[in-house]
C-alpha cells in the first residue's frame, strides 16, 4: 500500500500455521525470528554482491534516469565477483583470478540479478519514483492504495500497472487516474502477477515498486521481494521497508570487515 494507507490493513500473506501449544510459544517465536533473520541475511548478501557489478552496462543504464546516477563506493582490492584479492596483487594475479572457476561461478550467479533500493518512508519512496523511472520503463506498483505514488510514476512512464488487494481502494484509484490500469490483486498471487507480465509480451516489467506498509515484518518483505525477483526478474525493485533499511545499515560484507582486511596485510 502507498503512504496514505501505511497503517491500513496490510496485504494478505501466506496462510498462517496452526498456533503452537501455549508452553511452546516462546520457542516458536524464537524459531520464527531466527528463520526471518536467516532469510533476510541471505537475501541481503545476494543483493549486496549483485550491487558490486558496477561495470555491468545494463545495471548502469538502469540507474541513470532523468540525469540521476547512483554510484557505488570504490572498494580497493575487491573483485567485482565479491572476492577480495590479496593486498599488493599484481595485474597478472588479478587476471589469473578472473580465469578461475570461483570467479566465473560468481559472475554467472550475478548475471541479470535484480538491484534493490530500500526506502524508509514515503518521501524517500516517492523521490525514488521520480528519479529511477524513465519513459521506456514498464512499472508494476504493488500496494498502490488510491494512486498517490502512481500519479508520480505516471509522470515518468505511460507503461504502468497498479495493484492493491482492497477493491474500494482500487475503485477510487481508477476514478482518480482513469488512464492507468489498476487491478485488484494480492501481493503474493504469483500466478496472477505472472499473467499480467505475460500480457506485456514481448516486453516485461523492468521496475517493481513495493509498498505494503513500511513497518511490515522483515520476513514478509523478504519473501515478497524474493517472489518478484524470481518470477518477474526486473532490473530494479524499490521497496518501502523500515526493518529492511535498518538491517542494511548494520549489514557488512565479511570481505570488507576490518578484521578480515587486516588479516591480509
N, C-alpha and C positions, 0 to 999 in steps of 0.2 A: 504494500500500500504506500501511497505517497504521503508527504508530510502532513497534509490536513487530517489524516486518519491514523497517525502514528500510535495513538492509544486505542483505536477502534479494534474490534475483534480481529485477530490475525488470520491469515490464510490457513486453510486446513492443511494438516500434515499427515504423515503416515499413521495407520491405526495403532493405538496405544496397546501395549501388552497388558495382560492381567496384572492387577496390583499384587505385590508380594505380601506374604504374611506380615503381621504388624511388627513382630520381632526382627524381621529381616529388612525392614525399611531402611535403616541407616546403611546396611551393607549394600542394598540395592542402589541407594542414592550414590554411594561412593563409587560403585562399579560404573554407573551411568556417567558420572563426572570424569572418571578415568578414560572411558571409551570416547567421550566427546573430546577430551584433551588430546588423545592419541590421534583421532581423526583430523583434528584441527592442525596439529603439528605436521602430520604427513602432507596434508593439503598445502599448508603454508610453505613447507620445504620445497615442494614441487613448483609452486608459483615463484618463490624466490629464485630458484635455479633458472626457471624459464626467463626471468627478467634480465638475467645476465647476458642474454643473447642480443646485445645492443647492435651487433653487426648485421643482424637479420634485416633485409630490405623490407619485408612485409611488416615486421614489428615496428620498424622505424616509421614507415609511411603511415601506419595506423595510429601512431602517436601524434603525428603532425596534422592538426586540424585547426583551421582558422588562425594560422600563424602561431600556434601553441606547440611547444615541444616539451616532452617530459624526459629530461636527461637522467641517465643513471650515473651514480658517482663512480669515478675510476677506482679500480681495485688492482693495485700493483701486484703482479705475481700470480693473479688468479686467472686461470684459463677460462674461456667462455663456456667450457663444458662443466665448470664448477670445481675443478681440481686445482689446488694451489701448487705451483711449481716451486722447487727448492730455491732459496734465495741465491742470486748470482747465476742462475741458469743461463747458459749460452743460447743463442738463436738456434744452434744445431740441436741442443737438448729439447728445446721447445718444439722443434719440428719432429723429433723422434716421438715426443709425447702425442702430438697430433696424429701420428700414424699408428698409435697403439690401439688395442681393442677397447680399452676403457673410454678413451676419448670418443671413438666412433660410436660406441654404445650410448654414451651420454648425449651426444649430439643428435643421434637418431631419436632418442626418447623426447628430446626437447623440440624436435621439428614440429612446427604448427601448434605448439602449446598456447593456450589462451592466456592473455595477460589479464591480470585482475587489479582493479583500482578500488580501494576501500574508502568510504566516506563515513564521517561520524554523524553528521546532522544534515538537515535539508539544505542549508546554504551551500555546503560543500557539494552535495549531490546535484543540485541544480546548476552550480558552476561547471561541474564535470559535464553535465548535459549540454551546456553551451559550448564548451571548449573542445570536447572529444568526439563530436559527431560532425560529419561532412555530408554534402548533398547526395553523394553516391552510396552512403551507408543505408543498410536496411536494419531497422532497430526494433527489438522486442522489448516492451516495457512491462515488467511483471510487478503487479501491485500499483495499478495506475490511479486508483481511487476515482476522483471526479475529473481528473485531467490536468491538475496543476503543473506537474512536471512534463506531462505530454505536450502541453502548449509550448513549452520551451524547446523540447525536442523537435516539434513540428516547425520551429523557426529555422532549423538546420537541414531537415530532410523531409521529403514527402513520403518516404517509404517507412511506415511506422504502424505497429500494431500494439494496442494497449490491452492488458489482461487484468481482470480482478474477479474474485470469486463472489462478490456481492452484486446481485442483479440490479439493485436500486442504484448503486454507485455507477455501474456501467451505463444504466439508462440516463443518468444525469450527465455523464461524460459524453455520451453520444449527442445529447441535446446541446451541450456547450461547444463541442467540436464535431460537427456533423461530417466534416471531410475526412475524419480519421476513423480507421477501423478499430472498434473495440469489441472484445469478446469476453463472455462470462466463462472463466476457466480457473481451475485450481492450480496453484503454483507447481504441484508435484504431478500433475497429469501429463506425464511424458508423452503418451500416445497422442493426445490432443495437440500438444505443442509441436510434436514432430509433423503432424498433419498440416499445421499452419506453415511450418517450414517448407514442406514439400510443395505447398501451393505457390511458393515463390520461385520454384524451379524455372530456369536453370540457376537462379540466384539463391542466396541464403541469408540468414540473419548474420550480419557482421558485428553488431554490437547488441549486448543484452544489459538492460538496466533493471536492477532488482531492489525493491523497497517493500519488505514485508514486516515493517516496523523495525526501527533502528535498534531497539532493545531486545529483539528476539534472541533466544538462546543460541549459543555458538554451534551446538551440534546440528540444529535445524538449518542454520545458514550454510554450514559446510556441506551438508548433504545436498541442499538445493543447488549450490554452485557446482557441485560435482555432477549432478544430473545434467545441467545445461552445458557444462564443459564437455561431457562425453557424448551427448546427443546432438547438440547444435554446433559444437566446435566453432564458436565465434572468435573473432580476432580479439575482442575485448569484453570483459564482464565488469560492470560497475555496480557495486553493492553498497547500500547504506546499512552499516552494522557497527554499533559501538563496541561490542565484545571483540569482534574480529580486528578492529583497528587497534584496540588495546593490546591484543595478543601480538600483532605485528610490531608495535612499538617496543615490545620486550623481546621479540624474536631476534636471533643472531645465528648466522651460519657458523658451524664449528671451524671451518677453514678460515674464518675471519676472527675467531676468538683470540684475544691476546696470548692466552696460554699456548695455543697451537702455533701461532705466528712466531712467538719467542722460541719455541722448541726447534724451529727451522734455522735459527741464527747460529 
